Amino acid sequence: MVEWITNTMQSMSYLGIALLMFLENLFPPIPSELIMPLAGFTASKSNEMQLAPAIAAGVIGTVLGALPWYYAGKLLSEERLKHLADKYGKWITVSGADIDKANRWFNRHGNKAVFLCRLVPGVRTLISLPAGINNMPLIPFLAYSTGGTILWVSFLTFAGYQLGKLGKDYALVDEYLAPVSKIVVVIIVIWFILWIIKKNMQKE
């Protein structure tokens, strides 16, 4: 997987980054946690790639990759999607339970879920489905998706860039990023809890 990502990025440069991130959204087994840190790492080592354009390419590819899921949610019923996921989802590691989970996030938190879930591994791709199922307008969907994607892609790319500047080996990316990714998830969960408490206090 890493070799294929590396070859695609080297041969296609920024277009390769956008393509990889587009595919990452269609096929969740392709991890953004490998693609964007490699882009940042490459930018730190070569004049052929710059940090800001690499981030822009990743954001564009991600947002475009969210649209097929969004329109699938709009055009197909929730039950139909869950049936298809249970039947064929093993090829892209998506199940009916995953769709249920993403739908609960959306129903609980509305449009904000699209923004916040872009920062949560495992949910960030699938949140486009309930947005489509619940007929979220396209412009707000794109706005929230782009905002969350900018934060996530920038974080991953800059992490890879810093590893390169520190002279670390790219093979250590997962070792360095895995704990940080968990911290990000914990922060988001805490933010959710505080937000819910505040809402409940306002109702009293």
Secondary structure, DSSP 8 states (H G I E B T S, - for coil): -HHHHHHHHHHHHHHHHHHHHHHHHHSTTS-HHHHHHHHHHHHHH-TTS-HHHHHHHHHHHHHHHHHHHHHHHHHS-HHHHHHHHHHHGGGTT--HHHHHHHHHHHHHHTHHHHHHHTTSTTTTTTTHHHHHHTT--HHHHHHHHHHHHHHHHHHHHHHHHHHHHTT--GGGHHHHHHHHHHHHHHHHHHHHHHHHHHHHHHH-
